[in-house]
Every structure is written in C-alpha cells, then in structure tokens.
Amino acid sequence: MLNYFNDIQFSEKRWFWLLFIIPVMIAWYLWRLKKHEGEFNFSSFTLLKGISNSGKAKFRHVLFGLRLLAITLIIAAIARPQSRSSWKDSKTEGIDIMLSVDVSLSMLAKDFKPNRLDVAKEVIQDFIDARPNDRIGLVIFGGEAFTQCPLTTDHKVLRNMFPQIQAGSLDQGTAIGLGLSTAVARIKDSKAKSKVIILISDGVNNFGEVSPITAGELAKTYDVRVYCIGIGSKGKALQPVAIYAKGEYEYDYVDVDIDEKTMTEISNLTGGKYFRATNKTTLREIYTEIDKLEKTIISEKSFTNKEEHYLPLAIAAAILMLIEFILKFTLFKNIP
C-alpha cells in the first residue's frame, strides 16, 4: 500500500489550498455546539443519578466527521492524483530478424490450405510470438519490394500489419533479388551480433534490377545470415493464371517451379540454410535453426504513461456523503 502512494503525484497541487477550509469548518462546528448548549437551574442532581448518556449523543459527531473526510477526498480528487510517468532501461537477449515474403499471385496456389500466403502468414505470426526478445521487421516483394515494418520489438504493431498483406498487392513478378536486397538495407546497420533474414518465395526470380546472387553477396558483406524457404508442393498446383477482377482469378494446374538452386546458393553463401516447405511442419523447422544462433543484448528504453487516479477518491467521497445523508435522516434524525 505504501509503495502505491509513493508512485502517486498530484498534477494540480494548488487545489490543496482548499484544505484550509477544514479547520474553519471545525471551528464553526465547535462554536455552533457551544451556542446551542442550554442552561437551567435545578436544586438537586439526585434525581438524575443512574441516567446514562444516549448512544446517539456519543456518536452524533460522526456525521460531521464523515462530511470533513468527504470534503478532503473531493479536494484530493480535484488535485488530480496520477501515477508517475518514467523511463525504464531494460536489457534483453535477442537477435535481429528481417522477414522477406513473396506476395506474387502464385502465392494464392491452393496446394496449401487455404493458400500458400495465408499459411505463411499464420506460421510467421506464430514465429513472432515465440521470439518476444527479438527485433523483427518485415519486407514484402512481388515485381517490386516494399518495407512493411522496420526492425522493432513492438510485435503487436508488426502483427497488426499482417491483414494488410495481400497477394498481388505489388507489381506482378517475382523479384527475389529486390526482396532480399531491401531486407539487407533494413538490417545492415544493426549492432546485433546475429543478423538474420528469412526469405520466403514460391517461384523463380524474373523481375528486378538486382540479381538474387548479388543480393546474397551484399548480405554476406554485412554479415547477415540468410535462410531461404521455397514454399510449394512438388509437381503441379492449382494457382491463378488469369485475373477477371480484383480478388477474382481463373485457376489452373501449373507446374511448381522454385529456384531451389539459387536459394540454396544464397543460404550457403551467407552461412544460412535452405528449406523446402511442402507443409506447415516443414515451414516451422526453421525455428530450431534460428534458436541456435548467438544471442546479443538489446538495450531498450520504455516509457510509462501517466494514469489518472481521481476516480476512486471521488467514489469514496460520494459514498461517505451518502452515508451521512442516510444517517442524518434515520438514526440521527432531529425531532422538532
């Protein structure tokens, strides 16, 4: 309880000057009691022996005490009690991870249920939840690349962006080199000892001015480890082949063509590993590899906002005033 009050400060302290009304009220109350005291002459007190004071008389001052306490609480509430806002330094172990996700139309292929992209988003979000101490960012790419979220430890903000990730939202094509180089640009200045990029694609690089191998060499230059995941079943898969309108596609069975050779080369070049994800289980296996990486210390400042605490005081004052009102017109009711 004492620690609670140590964390409270009043932002409108000038209202405490109103507390000077309390001694004034007490003085007025005592003067009023004195004024209403009656005197009469009596020859003997013998007849008054054995008469005890009424319980009501003993506790009649309780009403005034309740009123004083209620006024004090109201003044304290007006003074706006608040919890103190503060900066807190914290250090946690983690690594920096950029996710680079293919959002080309082929990611709508139905060899994964309901489609490749939805499964990838589900698994990635589970991955984010499993690594609360890591800074994680997100890049999406199709025929171009876009940074959806820079590196952050605020995973709630990152996860809130996932509903916005839609297949076909960027120019058509599969620019793996652009997707990787954009992720490298976002992580290259990181001070973490372990920097990782997880790249997920279901196709072959066919767009963009940066080749995948060049992007891989760039990652190696900045000591970034790249894990590539080829997502898609083996053989043929039902995927979009024509667009009728936004969100409406013609589907047909198409050969699953993933450039595993290039993605394996990129992973080996940077000290990472290539995975072929044909189902959710395979996609989750990357967790084990990343957990083996060296941890690093992330220094972070967190800010605690002020919180108002006037309401409990106001409620307590209202209750005391209600109790006074009830007692005044019931137990302590004056009869003329």
GIMO-V182466 format. One record per residue. N is the residue number from 1. RES is the residue in one small letter. PHI is phi in whole degrees, -180 to 180 (NA if undefined). PSI is psi as a letter, one per 40 degrees, with the letter a starting at -180 (none if undefined). Layout:
{{N	RES	PHI	PSI} {N	RES	PHI	PSI}}
This chain:
{{1	m	NA	d} {2	l	-64	d} {3	n	-62	d} {4	y	-62	d} {5	f	-70	d} {6	n	-66	d} {7	d	-90	e} {8	i	-103	h} {9	q	-135	i} {10	f	-108	h} {11	s	-84	e} {12	e	-123	g} {13	k	-64	d} {14	r	-62	d} {15	w	-68	e} {16	f	-67	e} {17	w	-61	d} {18	l	-66	e} {19	l	-64	e} {20	f	-65	e} {21	i	-71	d} {22	i	-64	d} {23	p	-62	d} {24	v	-63	d} {25	m	-65	d} {26	i	-64	d} {27	a	-62	d} {28	w	-63	d} {29	y	-65	d} {30	l	-65	d} {31	w	-64	d} {32	r	-66	d} {33	l	-63	d} {34	k	-64	d} {35	k	-66	d} {36	h	-92	e} {37	e	-72	h} {38	g	-99	i} {39	e	-129	i} {40	f	-150	i} {41	n	-90	h} {42	f	-143	h} {43	s	-72	d} {44	s	-153	i} {45	f	-96	e} {46	t	-61	d} {47	l	-70	e} {48	l	-91	e} {49	k	-65	i} {50	g	88	e} {51	i	-87	h} {52	s	-92	i} {53	n	-68	i} {54	s	-68	i} {55	g	-60	d} {56	k	-62	d} {57	a	-65	d} {58	k	-66	d} {59	f	-107	e} {60	r	-66	d} {61	h	-81	e} {62	v	-61	d} {63	l	-59	d} {64	f	-67	d} {65	g	-63	d} {66	l	-63	d} {67	r	-65	d} {68	l	-61	d} {69	l	-65	d} {70	a	-63	d} {71	i	-63	d} {72	t	-61	d} {73	l	-67	d} {74	i	-63	d} {75	i	-63	d} {76	a	-63	d} {77	a	-67	d} {78	i	-63	d} {79	a	-73	e} {80	r	56	g} {81	p	-69	h} {82	q	-138	i} {83	s	-75	i} {84	r	-74	h} {85	s	-82	i} {86	s	-154	i} {87	w	-95	h} {88	k	-126	h} {89	d	-88	h} {90	s	-137	i} {91	k	-127	h} {92	t	-133	i} {93	e	-88	h} {94	g	-176	a} {95	i	-131	i} {96	d	-99	h} {97	i	-132	h} {98	m	-107	h} {99	l	-97	h} {100	s	-122	h} {101	v	-118	h} {102	d	-72	h} {103	v	-122	f} {104	s	-68	i} {105	l	-60	d} {106	s	-63	e} {107	m	-71	e} {108	l	-89	e} {109	a	-55	i} {110	k	-98	e} {111	d	-74	e} {112	f	-110	i} {113	k	-101	h} {114	p	-79	d} {115	n	-161	i} {116	r	-61	d} {117	l	-65	d} {118	d	-64	d} {119	v	-66	d} {120	a	-61	d} {121	k	-64	d} {122	e	-63	d} {123	v	-68	d} {124	i	-63	d} {125	q	-66	d} {126	d	-64	d} {127	f	-62	d} {128	i	-61	d} {129	d	-64	d} {130	a	-79	e} {131	r	-128	g} {132	p	-67	d} {133	n	-94	e} {134	d	-93	i} {135	r	-85	h} {136	i	-130	h} {137	g	-130	i} {138	l	-141	h} {139	v	-121	h} {140	i	-117	i} {141	f	-149	i} {142	g	-139	b} {143	g	-83	e} {144	e	-142	i} {145	a	-122	i} {146	f	-144	h} {147	t	-83	h} {148	q	-77	d} {149	c	-157	h} {150	p	-72	i} {151	l	-56	h} {152	t	-156	i} {153	t	-96	e} {154	d	-84	g} {155	h	-70	d} {156	k	-65	d} {157	v	-63	d} {158	l	-61	d} {159	r	-66	d} {160	n	-66	e} {161	m	-85	e} {162	f	-65	d} {163	p	-61	d} {164	q	-81	e} {165	i	-80	h} {166	q	-128	i} {167	a	-65	h} {168	g	82	e} {169	s	-75	e} {170	l	-112	i} {171	d	-54	i} {172	q	-69	i} {173	g	130	i} {174	t	-131	g} {175	a	-99	g} {176	i	-61	d} {177	g	-60	d} {178	l	-67	d} {179	g	-62	d} {180	l	-75	d} {181	s	-65	d} {182	t	-65	d} {183	a	-65	d} {184	v	-62	d} {185	a	-61	d} {186	r	-82	e} {187	i	-116	e} {188	k	-62	d} {189	d	-90	e} {190	s	-64	i} {191	k	-91	e} {192	a	-67	i} {193	k	-72	d} {194	s	-117	h} {195	k	-121	h} {196	v	-131	i} {197	i	-121	h} {198	i	-111	h} {199	l	-108	h} {200	i	-118	h} {201	s	-149	i} {202	d	-119	e} {203	g	-143	a} {204	v	-118	h} {205	n	-61	h} {206	n	-138	e} {207	f	-156	i} {208	g	97	i} {209	e	-87	e} {210	v	-110	h} {211	s	-76	i} {212	p	-57	d} {213	i	-68	d} {214	t	-60	d} {215	a	-64	d} {216	g	-66	d} {217	e	-65	d} {218	l	-64	d} {219	a	-62	d} {220	k	-63	d} {221	t	-58	d} {222	y	-96	e} {223	d	58	f} {224	v	-106	h} {225	r	-89	h} {226	v	-115	h} {227	y	-106	h} {228	c	-102	h} {229	i	-125	h} {230	g	-90	h} {231	i	-107	h} {232	g	152	i} {233	s	-74	i} {234	k	-92	i} {235	g	101	b} {236	k	-107	i} {237	a	-143	i} {238	l	-79	h} {239	q	-146	i} {240	p	-63	h} {241	v	-123	e} {242	a	-154	i} {243	i	-110	h} {244	y	-88	d} {245	a	-157	i} {246	k	-62	h} {247	g	86	e} {248	e	-121	h} {249	y	-131	i} {250	e	-96	h} {251	y	-106	i} {252	d	-155	i} {253	y	-80	h} {254	v	-130	i} {255	d	-61	h} {256	v	-80	h} {257	d	-121	h} {258	i	-117	h} {259	d	-81	g} {260	e	-66	d} {261	k	-62	d} {262	t	-67	d} {263	m	-68	d} {264	t	-67	d} {265	e	-62	d} {266	i	-62	d} {267	s	-63	d} {268	n	-66	d} {269	l	-61	d} {270	t	-102	e} {271	g	86	e} {272	g	-96	a} {273	k	-154	i} {274	y	-99	h} {275	f	-123	i} {276	r	-106	h} {277	a	-98	h} {278	t	-104	e} {279	n	-162	i} {280	k	-61	d} {281	t	-60	d} {282	t	-63	d} {283	l	-65	d} {284	r	-79	e} {285	e	-64	e} {286	i	-66	d} {287	y	-57	d} {288	t	-60	d} {289	e	-65	d} {290	i	-67	d} {291	d	-62	d} {292	k	-82	e} {293	l	-69	i} {294	e	-65	h} {295	k	-84	i} {296	t	-136	i} {297	i	-90	h} {298	i	-108	h} {299	s	-87	h} {300	e	-142	h} {301	k	-106	h} {302	s	-117	i} {303	f	-113	h} {304	t	-101	h} {305	n	-74	i} {306	k	-71	i} {307	e	-127	h} {308	e	-76	i} {309	h	-130	f} {310	y	-76	d} {311	l	-61	d} {312	p	-60	d} {313	l	-67	d} {314	a	-65	d} {315	i	-66	d} {316	a	-62	d} {317	a	-63	d} {318	a	-63	d} {319	i	-64	d} {320	l	-63	d} {321	m	-66	d} {322	l	-66	d} {323	i	-62	d} {324	e	-60	d} {325	f	-62	d} {326	i	-64	d} {327	l	-65	d} {328	k	-63	d} {329	f	-105	e} {330	t	-128	c} {331	l	-65	d} {332	f	-108	f} {333	k	-66	h} {334	n	-83	h} {335	i	-104	h} {336	p	-61	none}}
